[in-house]
Amino acid sequence: MLTTQFILVNFHFVISLLAALVTFAVAWLYFDAWTSQKDPKQFPSFFGFLFLSLSFVAQAVIVDQSIFETSFLGSSTALVIKTFLRLIGYLTLIFGQVLVPLQLRPTRRRRSSATALIPLLVIPAAEFIPFLLPPLAIITGLLYLRRANRGLEHHLKPVSLGFFVLALSELFGVSISLRDTLNVALYNLVTPFGPLWIIERLALIAAIYIFGRWVWGYLLRRFETQLFMIFTTSVLAIFLLITVAFSLASLGNIKNGALESLRSDVGILAYAMDGKKAEILADAQVVAQDPQIVAALFRSDRSSLTDILTPTLLAKKLAAITIVDSNAQVILRAHDFEHFGDSLSSDPLVQLALENRETTSVDTREGTLAPIVTIRAAAPVLKNNQLIGAVLISNDIDNAFVDGVKEATGLDTSIYADNIRSATTFIAPDGKSRFIGIKEENEVVKETVIAQGQTFEGSVNLLSVPYLAVFSPVKSFDNNVVGMLFVGRPQTSILQTAARSIELTFTISTILLVLSVFPAYWISKYIASQTV
Amino acid sequence: MPVPKWASILEVFLIVFFALSQSILVKPAYAISCLFYGDEIMAPLLGTTTAALTVTNSGPETATVVKFVNADGPEFFQITGGSAPGWIANLEGGEIIFTGGTLEASQGASFSVQIKGLAETEGSYYTIDALVSTNGSVMQGCSGGRNVSVETFFTIQDLAISASSTSATISWHTSSSANSNVKYGKTPSYGQTATNGNLVSSHKIVLTGLTPRSTYYYSVTSVDGVGHAVESGRNTFTTTPPPPTPTPTPPPASAPAETVPPSISLTTNFSKPFETAPEVKGKASDNKAIATIEYSTDGGVNWLPVDKITAPGGKSTEFSFIPILFDDGNYQIVVRATDSSENQGVSKTYTLVIDRLPPIVGSALISVGPLVLTPNQNGQLITVAGVEHKVTLSVAGGPTSVDLLVNDHIHSFSRSSETGLWNGVAVFEEPGSYELIAKSEDGGGNVTERRLVTVTVLDSGTVGTTAEGTITVYGQEPASQVWHPWDARSFGQTNPQSFRDGTYSLFLPPGTYYLKVSALGYQTVTSNIFHLNSPTPVNTDFALEKTGRFNFFHISFRSQEVTIAKPELSAEPNPLLDQLAPIFFLPALEGNFESLALRGHASVLSFVNTWSDSSVEQISILNRFPRPNQIGTVVVQDNLSRVEVFAKRGGYDLELAVDQDGQLVDDFDIFTLPTHIFLDRRGIIKRIVPGVLNVEEIERNLLEIL
């Protein structure tokens, strides 16, 4: 889908520049006519086609706004420039057609009524200008048709036809104003890269073909012009080839770069988790070695333990601190100091701590809406090298944790308990809630990450949105996969990044292309002068 | 004047046209008729009966199609199947059509048709009609009809379930002897059955091989000796998490010289409940020497040494211990003794019941997937039919079972050992109003029932046909504006959704959507694009039109507007309104909280918990309220130590009172948290507002009740 859109963006760029070339060639034809006849009445036609050519240059750099966020030229600068240049182009052409007298046939002498149209072309409000372009193109075409049919300039019939087809393209282009519709069928018709979008470009291709075929015949009649057009066309072809190839390579690079970046991002997240594990284990060790705590535990002095450990719990922002004696009986829960006396003998971390081993692990426990991923660490408490108990500390990997990672690194992440989303930085469309509790049901992800304990990289759909994602396993102390880390970017955002780069490429290419006209002109003129 | 030639041609043309149109438009007299008489059919309520329906062909032509239809709609009974020798039965949209056989002129034929009663028809009769046809194209109604009445032949009572991690025992009673059948499975269509053919009035079926921590749907059916059946309807239960793996006992370093384990007996009488943990006494003996004695209060998962052994190292000794148990509940007491040869003997398991309080249901949280439902201002929950709702309840008093009664259905809950909350699933099958009642029972035999909330299930959306079809939801990705089929699975729904008798139900999260409705033989209808800012039920009625003969390339720009359901709700005033609020005293972080302190000015009493996001958000808002003397905040069913740590962790200066047992929940009829009780200066309840309120909303309510 995104690749198709990408190809269409390049298609749009190529078509627009070809249109610019062809209209420029027509402008050059009129310029050539002026240089040979020195008739200032050729000026409006020359400028008219030149403006049209420049408007197509501006159109080439418009990468569809609704898909690719905002252009670096401004939200609609290129669109405004294109529209006004096109408007001026048509008006100048109409003016030129009215200005240049008709080469009347001897038998017909009827007063032209075209001037009556001029008063209708008052400058309207800016928002209506796009709607004026199709009728202006038709009027231009009619004026050329009049010149061909009622005058003696039959050779202008293809130009007239070209404007009619161009009017069709302009008409479909107006459909952009219907994109706010609530009618699905209409929306799908006028959507970016939709049927009307494509028809608009196909009509433009037809117009390019008609204009190009017409102008090519004339331009080849003079050696200098022929050389100039060959140079210009060659330069355009080379630019187009390079730009499109660069764009495609750029997309591939950006996708690979995004995946590489995600891979490193998930590494950062895993590193943050490992850092948290190390931090919690260190906290457990500090608590276990605190002489006051050792003394209080030895005395089973719950009051002193509460006084020491509750501030520790709050200062370290821990979820829980539990102290057990050597029988695994809970002496104190700093997070819930009214509950004690039960046994934690089945807890593997407590078992290991009571065997004088420090351990840290990632585990999951039930929550209200979704399971919670928690990091736990246990350390033995020794007095005179005699084991008298253990400390068990835990902290939840919740929304606050992933928000903290996002604040530090800018990463959007999710944490899964098994395959259920437990915490996430992604905000729901209402702008405040987070969809936790959602299951990741992609079989490949589950098989790769949860069953095999390996990292998954690739495209996945999350709540119907295509993402480029990396999932990596979260393992407990005994190497069992208990959850997943997720780092991903919507594929659209990757295309947006690519589009920004492509837009820049298109713009620079277009500027260089326009500039290349001048050396092409001088070289062709020089060569022509050498051959005389 | 001669008649022009063209006029003659026109005249001939008109005559031919008239003759042709007459031959096409005027139908021939239909030459088939039939009789359909018989006694009233008695269908059992929620059970199925097989009726013999006789149709007599009273016309001159042979009938090849016979159809039976429910003439009064599907509310009271349904035709669910049928058969007849030499005929092929086909059930379509509540009608049964027999084809492939012949019913000769002046002859009769008998058809067996299954009829299921759905609602009692006291004093009213509903009818089955018969129709016949020679070729199926035009059906001719028969004279007569068969009345159907739905009656309760016998009933199912005392339906109860007890679920563990991998098994469940379902029991019920019937008012007469009948067999026992259970349909069960992880989906509403069940998939598995368990049956006992014995005709009994007290039924018990044990389901085994279940998956831990899973919700199962089940339905029980009993059929008596004469074929009358009763069915419970669809209920749910949730299996518990798997028990932790017991700590493996390391094998002895060398083979023991002897292998006789110690024997243990407890002398404490556990037959009656205790208010506090008693001293448990017992004896242990061994042929060699007792080394250690340990006890467990959770059935052998975690162990502690006993407090006292009178003769340690002796062959026989007495021991005693007082388990430290704070909360009401049923505790599984097991004692094990290890002898000097590492042989281990384990006592039988005793159930110690600590019963200080009857079960008290506190607050509830109802969610659809990740979407939490909040009651409206009238305290009603609005939802749609057919969607799975997860219900989480906090219950104090150590219940051993919690059931959610939803009209006639029972949804059995299981307790999470990690959160202490009770979880289950409820599905509202039909539109209407449902009373949710939590029924809980503790080990002391105390049973309490508490009405939680009224759930209004909106009418399902209709599509104007009973033909098979689907409704598909498309959601728009905000960034690219590209449409994708909505991921319904994460929200406990399906997409596309197949029609159920021409209806559908959707509950959509915030986003931008459109709907596409398709049915076989009908033109596809597309809705307009619509935006939702909050979780919303969607039940727009669509009117599908039949596809024409030449609609192969039909493209329509018509779209139907989606209306967002805003049901007309009864505005029955809460009986607590304008009543004097009860006076209470509760422990609080800064000493004690007295409700009288709120008198003398308009005030708000906010009930919250510390485990739901919305309550935590509310506490944060209340903490910023500029006049703390006008607010009282009560944390429901939590203990003071946890609340103290919670407040310190969040940096809240707010005075939090703790209602550890949830005694006030019933007094103020609180269902969901947070809920706010607005009191005037005399302490009279003026408003009850559920949900999160911001500072401005609290201010406005206080101003309005002055």
Interface residues (C-beta under 8 A of the other chain):
Chain A: M1 S66 I67 T181 L182 N183 V184 A185 L186 Y187 N188 T191 P192 T310 L313 L314 K317 N327 A328 Q329 A334 H335 D336 F337 E338 H339 F340 G341 D342 S343 L344 S345 S346 Q351 R365 E366 G367 T368 L369 A370 A428 P429 D430 S433 R434 F435 I436 G437 I438 K439 E441 N461 L462 L463 S464 V465 P466 P490 T492 S493 L495 Q496
Chain B: P241 P244 T245 P246 T247 S296 T297 V301 N302 W303 L304 P305 P323 I324 L325 F326 L365 S367 G369 P370 V372 T392 S416 E418 T419 L421 Y474 G475 E477 P478 A479 S480 Q481 V482 W483 H484 P485 W486 D487 R489 S490 P509 P510 G511 T512 Y514 K516 T526 S527 N528 I529 F530 N533 S534 I555 S556 F557 S559 W611 S612 N639 L640 S641 R642 V645 K648 R649
